[in-house]
Amino acid sequence: MARRKHIQIATTPLAIAVLALTSVPSVAATITTSYRNSFRVCTARLLSVGITDVAAANACATALNPRELSSCVVSIDQRTEIAAADALATCRQVRSQDELATCVVGISQTSQEQPANVLDYCGRSLLPVRFAECVVGLRSEINFTPVQAMDSCIDASDPLGNLSPTFIPESQTPAIQTSPEPVTPVPPAQPSPPTTPVTP
């Protein structure tokens, strides 16, 4: 009886260890090769619009959000006259690819012909959607060319850039010319009078 109890106690830790190992999923099993894999989706989308293998691999591998990057490129390529390679170069440089695509497509679709440098303007704007709304809004009421509207809106999108600086960089600070002040001579110190010792 004592031996059976000893065997049960000895095998219990072994059984727990086996159960723990079998319950931990394999790392390889969690890596998907389906289209839930963002890098696969990005690569497939870029290849579908004519991006080369090497360019697609570099772009998707370094993208913070591969799906968003590829959506930006595909949207601009399919809905404007801008080439996919040009779209990819700009989509890679901006923080919000979705907003860039909305800006480019929005301005392009409200113009009879492809506005010059629309990709560059939208890429330079800190708020691409607001910038596009500005361009479309101005052109709806004023007989502006797309470039005139974009110039007006890109200037207005950076109001802080027009302020005068409140400081002068140290490298540009002019040397202060000070006129020499007259030096007042210091009179020589007078000797102290001798002290007479006090006698008791």
Phi, psi and chi 1 to 4 in degrees:
 res  aa     phi    psi   chi1   chi2   chi3   chi4
   1 MET       -  -43.2 -175.0   69.8  177.9      -
   2 ALA   -65.2  -38.4      -      -      -      -
   3 ARG   -65.4  -40.9 -178.9  178.8  -63.2  175.8
   4 ARG   -62.9  -41.9 -179.3  179.1  -62.5  175.6
   5 LYS   -63.6  -38.7 -173.4  174.1 -178.0 -179.1
   6 HIS   -65.0  -40.0  177.5   71.7      -      -
   7 ILE   -66.5  -40.8  -67.8  173.7      -      -
   8 GLN   -63.8  -41.5  -72.4  177.3  -12.7      -
   9 ILE   -66.0  -38.5  -67.3  173.2      -      -
  10 ALA   -71.0  -35.0      -      -      -      -
  11 THR   -83.0  -16.8   56.1      -      -      -
  12 THR   -62.4  -48.6  -59.5      -      -      -
  13 PRO   -61.0  -35.5  -22.5   32.9      -      -
  14 LEU   -65.4  -41.5  179.0   62.0      -      -
  15 ALA   -65.4  -39.2      -      -      -      -
  16 ILE   -64.1  -41.2  -67.0  172.0      -      -
  17 ALA   -64.4  -42.1      -      -      -      -
  18 VAL   -63.6  -43.9  170.0      -      -      -
  19 LEU   -62.3  -39.6  -77.2  173.4      -      -
  20 ALA   -64.6  -41.0      -      -      -      -
  21 LEU   -68.5  -37.9  -71.5  174.8      -      -
  22 THR   -76.1  -21.5   55.9      -      -      -
  23 SER   -85.4  -16.0   62.9      -      -      -
  24 VAL   -81.0  122.1  175.5      -      -      -
  25 PRO   -69.5  150.0   24.9  -32.3      -      -
  26 SER   -68.7  140.8  170.5      -      -      -
  27 VAL   -63.3  -39.2  173.7      -      -      -
  28 ALA   -63.5  -30.4      -      -      -      -
  29 ALA   -71.2  -20.5      -      -      -      -
  30 THR   -87.6  -10.7   62.6      -      -      -
  31 ILE   -88.7  116.6  -55.8  -60.6      -      -
  32 THR   -92.3  144.0  179.2      -      -      -
  33 THR  -107.2    2.5   57.7      -      -      -
  34 SER   -80.2 -172.9   71.2      -      -      -
  35 TYR   -79.2    9.3  -79.2  104.5      -      -
  36 ARG   -78.5  -13.6  -71.1 -178.8  -62.6  169.5
  37 ASN   -78.1  113.4 -175.0  -44.8      -      -
  38 SER   -60.4  -34.8  -62.9      -      -      -
  39 PHE   -70.6  -35.6  -65.8   95.0      -      -
  40 ARG   -67.1  -43.1 -179.2  178.0 -179.5 -179.4
  41 VAL   -61.0  -46.3  171.1      -      -      -
  42 CYS   -58.6  -48.8  176.1      -      -      -
  43 THR   -62.7  -45.5  -54.0      -      -      -
  44 ALA   -62.5  -42.0      -      -      -      -
  45 ARG   -65.3  -44.0  -74.8  176.7  176.1  172.3
  46 LEU   -66.2  -39.4  -66.7 -174.9      -      -
  47 LEU   -64.5  -32.9  -66.6  176.4      -      -
  48 SER   -68.8  -20.9   72.0      -      -      -
  49 VAL  -105.7   15.5  -67.5      -      -      -
  50 GLY    94.2    9.1      -      -      -      -
  51 ILE   -72.3  139.7  -59.2  -62.4      -      -
  52 THR   -68.7  161.5   65.1      -      -      -
  53 ASP   -56.9  -47.2  -67.2   -5.4      -      -
  54 VAL   -66.4  -43.8  173.7      -      -      -
  55 ALA   -66.1  -40.2      -      -      -      -
  56 ALA   -65.2  -41.9      -      -      -      -
  57 ALA   -63.3  -46.2      -      -      -      -
  58 ASN   -63.9  -43.6  -71.1  -21.8      -      -
  59 ALA   -66.6  -47.6      -      -      -      -
  60 CYS   -69.9  -38.4  -66.1      -      -      -
  61 ALA   -65.7  -32.0      -      -      -      -
  62 THR   -98.5   -2.1   57.2      -      -      -
  63 ALA   -75.9  138.5      -      -      -      -
  64 LEU   -70.4  -37.1 -173.9   62.3      -      -
  65 ASN  -131.0   90.2 -169.9  -29.0      -      -
  66 PRO   -59.8  -39.1  -22.4   32.6      -      -
  67 ARG   -62.3  -44.3  -75.4  179.5 -173.6  -91.5
  68 GLU   -65.4  -38.9 -170.4  174.5  -35.3      -
  69 LEU   -61.1  -49.3  171.4   67.5      -      -
  70 SER   -67.6  -34.8   59.4      -      -      -
  71 SER   -62.4  -39.7  -65.4      -      -      -
  72 CYS   -59.6  -49.0  176.1      -      -      -
  73 VAL   -65.5  -47.9  176.3      -      -      -
  74 VAL   -64.6  -41.7  171.8      -      -      -
  75 SER   -62.1  -45.9  179.6      -      -      -
  76 ILE   -67.1  -41.2  -67.1  173.0      -      -
  77 ASP   -64.3  -42.4  175.5   75.4      -      -
  78 GLN   -82.2  -23.3  -67.4 -179.6  -12.3      -
  79 ARG  -113.4    1.8  -58.6  171.1   67.5 -174.1
  80 THR  -137.3 -178.2   70.8      -      -      -
  81 GLU   -93.9    8.3  -61.8  174.8    9.0      -
  82 ILE   -80.0  135.8  -62.6  171.4      -      -
  83 ALA   -69.5  148.7      -      -      -      -
  84 ALA   -61.0  -37.8      -      -      -      -
  85 ALA   -63.9  -39.4      -      -      -      -
  86 ASP   -68.1  -40.6  -64.8  -27.4      -      -
  87 ALA   -62.7  -41.0      -      -      -      -
  88 LEU   -61.5  -42.4  176.2   60.2      -      -
  89 ALA   -59.5  -41.4      -      -      -      -
  90 THR   -79.0  -39.5  -55.5      -      -      -
  91 CYS   -59.5  -32.2  -72.1      -      -      -
  92 ARG   -72.7  -21.5  -67.1 -175.7   69.4  179.6
  93 GLN   -91.8  -18.1  -65.7  174.0   -0.8      -
  94 VAL   -97.4  161.0  -60.9      -      -      -
  95 ARG   -78.6  -42.7 -179.9  175.4  -61.5  177.0
  96 SER  -113.9   99.1  177.1      -      -      -
  97 GLN   -69.0  -34.4  -71.0   95.4   -5.6      -
  98 ASP   -62.0  -43.6  -75.1  -14.8      -      -
  99 GLU   -67.4  -36.1  -69.8 -166.7   10.9      -
 100 LEU   -61.6  -47.7  172.9   70.8      -      -
 101 ALA   -61.6  -41.6      -      -      -      -
 102 THR   -60.7  -41.9  -60.0      -      -      -
 103 CYS   -63.6  -51.8  178.0      -      -      -
 104 VAL   -63.4  -47.2  173.8      -      -      -
 105 VAL   -66.9  -41.6  171.8      -      -      -
 106 GLY   -61.3  -45.6      -      -      -      -
 107 ILE   -70.5  -40.4  -65.8  174.8      -      -
 108 SER   -65.3  -40.4  -61.6      -      -      -
 109 GLN   -75.1  -15.6  -70.3 -173.7  -17.7      -
 110 THR   -96.5    6.5   56.9      -      -      -
 111 SER  -114.8  146.3  -56.2      -      -      -
 112 GLN   -70.5  -29.1  -66.4 -179.1   -8.9      -
 113 GLU  -132.7  161.4   59.6 -176.3   25.0      -
 114 GLN   -61.3  116.6 -179.6   69.2   53.8      -
 115 PRO   -63.2  138.0  -17.4   29.8      -      -
 116 ALA   -66.9  135.4      -      -      -      -
 117 ASN    61.6   23.1  -60.3  -34.0      -      -
 118 VAL   -61.4  -34.9   62.6      -      -      -
 119 LEU   -64.4  -41.1 -168.9   61.3      -      -
 120 ASP   -66.9  -44.4  177.7   59.0      -      -
 121 TYR   -61.3  -48.2  -83.5   93.7      -      -
 122 CYS   -64.4  -35.0  -71.6      -      -      -
 123 GLY   -69.4  -29.5      -      -      -      -
 124 ARG   -80.0  -24.2  -74.6  163.6   49.4 -162.2
 125 SER   -73.2  138.4  175.5      -      -      -
 126 LEU   -74.9  -25.9  -62.8  176.7      -      -
 127 LEU  -126.9   82.6  -58.9  169.8      -      -
 128 PRO   -60.1  -40.0  -21.7   31.9      -      -
 129 VAL   -66.8  -43.9  173.6      -      -      -
 130 ARG   -62.5  -39.8  179.2 -177.6  172.7   86.9
 131 PHE   -60.8  -45.4  170.7   73.7      -      -
 132 ALA   -63.2  -41.2      -      -      -      -
 133 GLU   -61.8  -37.6  -69.8  175.4  -11.9      -
 134 CYS   -62.9  -48.2  174.9      -      -      -
 135 VAL   -62.4  -48.6  173.0      -      -      -
 136 VAL   -65.2  -39.4  172.5      -      -      -
 137 GLY   -65.2  -43.9      -      -      -      -
 138 LEU   -63.6  -44.4  -68.0 -175.2      -      -
 139 ARG   -71.0  -20.9  -64.7 -163.4   65.5 -138.8
 140 SER   -70.8  -25.8  -61.9      -      -      -
 141 GLU  -114.6  -21.1  -62.8  -64.5  -30.4      -
 142 ILE  -121.6  143.5  -54.7  173.2      -      -
 143 ASN   -80.2   65.5 -170.7   20.9      -      -
 144 PHE   -97.3  148.0  -91.2  178.3      -      -
 145 THR   -74.6  161.3   65.9      -      -      -
 146 PRO   -56.0  -38.3  -27.0   34.7      -      -
 147 VAL   -68.1  -39.8  173.6      -      -      -
 148 GLN   -62.0  -43.6  -74.4  176.6  -47.8      -
 149 ALA   -66.2  -41.5      -      -      -      -
 150 MET   -67.1  -37.4  -71.0 -170.0  -66.3      -
 151 ASP   -62.9  -43.5  -78.2  -22.3      -      -
 152 SER   -62.5  -43.3  -61.2      -      -      -
 153 CYS   -75.6  -33.7  -67.1      -      -      -
 154 ILE   -71.4  -31.9 -157.8   71.6      -      -
 155 ASP   -68.7  -40.1  -71.2  -18.8      -      -
 156 ALA   -74.7  -17.9      -      -      -      -
 157 SER   -78.9   -8.3   66.4      -      -      -
 158 ASP  -129.5   67.1 -173.7   18.9      -      -
 159 PRO   -63.9  -26.8   24.5  -33.1      -      -
 160 LEU   -71.1  -20.8  -64.0  179.5      -      -
 161 GLY   -71.0  -17.2      -      -      -      -
 162 ASN   -94.2   -0.6  -62.0  -35.8      -      -
 163 LEU   -81.9  145.2  -62.6  179.5      -      -
 164 SER   -74.2  144.3  -59.9      -      -      -
 165 PRO   -67.2  146.0   23.3  -31.6      -      -
 166 THR   -95.2    6.5   56.6      -      -      -
 167 PHE  -146.4  161.2   67.6   94.2      -      -
 168 ILE  -113.4  125.8  -59.9  174.8      -      -
 169 PRO   -55.7  148.2  -22.4   31.8      -      -
 170 GLU   -58.7  -34.5 -175.0  178.0   -9.4      -
 171 SER   -69.6  -19.3   60.0      -      -      -
 172 GLN  -106.4    4.6  -61.3  177.2   10.7      -
 173 THR   -73.6  122.3  -55.2      -      -      -
 174 PRO   -68.6  149.1   24.3  -31.9      -      -
 175 ALA   -68.0  134.8      -      -      -      -
 176 ILE   -83.9  121.3  -60.6  174.3      -      -
 177 GLN   -88.3  117.2  -59.7  -67.0  -27.5      -
 178 THR  -111.2  134.5   57.2      -      -      -
 179 SER   -79.9  138.8   57.1      -      -      -
 180 PRO   -65.9  133.1   21.8  -30.2      -      -
 181 GLU   -88.9  146.3  -63.6 -179.3   -0.6      -
 182 PRO   -64.5  138.9   20.6  -30.7      -      -
 183 VAL   -90.9  123.2  178.4      -      -      -
 184 THR   -84.8  123.3  -55.8      -      -      -
 185 PRO   -67.1  143.0   22.5  -31.2      -      -
 186 VAL   -92.2  124.2  178.1      -      -      -
 187 PRO   -66.3  149.3   22.2  -30.7      -      -
 188 PRO   -65.9  150.7   21.8  -30.7      -      -
 189 ALA   -69.5  135.0      -      -      -      -
 190 GLN   -81.7  138.3  -63.5  -66.6  -29.8      -
 191 PRO   -69.2  140.3   22.7  -30.8      -      -
 192 SER   -74.7  143.9   56.9      -      -      -
 193 PRO   -65.9  148.8   21.2  -30.2      -      -
 194 PRO   -67.1  144.6   22.8  -31.6      -      -
 195 THR   -95.2  140.4   57.5      -      -      -
 196 THR   -94.6  125.0  -54.8      -      -      -
 197 PRO   -64.8  141.1   21.8  -29.7      -      -
 198 VAL   -88.7  127.0  178.0      -      -      -
 199 THR   -99.1  141.5   54.8      -      -      -
 200 PRO   -71.1      -   23.1  -27.8      -      -
